[in-house]
Amino acid sequence: MFRVQSSILSNVPTPDSSRRGFHDRPSGLHCDDVPLAALAAAAGTPLYVYSAAAITDRVRAFREAFAGLPCAIHYALKANSNLAIVRLLKDLGCLVDANSIGEVEVALRAGYAPDAIVFSGVGKTPAELERAVGLGLRSINAESAGEVARIDRLARARGVRARVSLRVNPDIDALSHPHISTGLRLTKFGVPIADARQIARDAAGLAGISLAGLHVHIGSQMTSLEPICRAANALVDLAAALEADGVVVEHLDLGGGVGISYDGTPAPSPGEYADALRPIVGPSGRRLIVEPGRVLVGPAGALLTRVVDVKPQADERLFVVVDAGMTDLLRPALYGAFHRIVPVAAARRPEALCDLVGPLCETSDTLGAARRLPRPEVGDLLAVLDTGAYGFVMASTYNRRPLAAELLVTGDAWRVVRRRQTIDEMLAPEEAEPWPDC
């Protein structure tokens, strides 16, 4: 373990926030009290580094923001499902939103009870539904009338009533990237709001269904609260209409999707988010569920990478080739997403216009284009910031590149929470006995 000192490259102010999370010191960029250069020297690159302090601060801010409102915070595992991160969030009092039975199993291994887990997902298989019904989860967020019927059959076969929430598609634009907008009628998610009242009434009358709530999730990385408030109003109105029909649901699940600032532009604070929802949901008298993911862990992670080549372009721009690529961080290639990329150690060199590219055989393998940096040199260590969410969880082994290691920093200590994959581990599922002689 290295021991040095702490900071927070997050949007949540705390009394000692300047030394929690990722921050600069004269000796270089640190995570909490540990120099990133020391971590890269010990564990190699590419390397994901997470700050336990930054996650703690963001969860605390969320809990304080929703104080006084009956609200359960279900962390969205899809953002980052490393077991150590999930266990930390459990210790901090978060419950779980899972989007596959695999994520449900992660939550169980992290120590969660089934009644702490909400199970979402647009295409749940028969095996997944059977497992979910058998576990007795807090809620299965049903995506269609057909799925409600399948859950009902499985529950009746077991002699139980499965707790179900109906996912509603309110046809509301999340005003974020089209690939992560899920609330428009042209997307695959949920049931049309015009049909939801009848589907919910029918579900409430099934012997194997306990209609626990209504669910909506209109997208991710939302930096405007207006779409979220519109969705909340739609859900409150639907709940009131159902109550007039004699169907009372206990909770309203407003999903997640609150964005963070990747480039320094404003993003909603937890307080602003809670204050926007309070006057809408509070008077309904129903329990609120929110499912934050990115906003809790995104700023708490960084991807460390080394420069392996520098190639001049015709216009004096540079290709800066690094050892991390789209197999480690897919977001820039998939969404054109922006991440700040900074040198770990200050360098007194003239600035250069750089395209930071990975080693994969794809032109889209670019981490950042047209970035001004002190002219990089081979061996330099760079940090790609705000990669605690949708970073490692979207990684692949394309081009037979082993998965990166992950480290968790707590104060002045750190530990490996996922070791670097080896070639042998990658190929083990493909090993087989040789074909017998014919």
Buried (B, 14 or more C-beta within 10 A) or exposed (E): EBEBBBBBBBBBEBEEBEBBBBBBBEEBBBBBBBBBBBBBEBBBBBBBBBBBBBBBBBBBBBBEBBEEEEBBBBBBBBBBBBBBBBBBBBEBEBBBBBBBBEBBEBBBEBEBBBEBBBBBBBEBEEEBBBBBBBBBBBBBBBBBBEBBBBBBEBBBEBEBBBBBBBBBBBBBBBBBBEEBBBBBEEBEBBBEBEBBBEBBBBBBEBEBBBBBBBBBBBBBBBBBBEBBBBBBBBBBEBBEBBBEEEBEBBBBBBBBBBBBBBEEEEBBBBBBBBBBBBEBBBEBEBBBBBBBBBBBBBBBBBBBBBBBEBEEEEEEBBBBBBBBBBBBBBBBBBBEBBBBBBBBBBEEEEEBBBBBBBBBEBEBBBBBBEBEBBBBEEEBBBBBBBBBBBBBBBBEEBBEBBBBBBBBBBBBBBEBBBEBBEEEEBEEEEEEEEEEEE
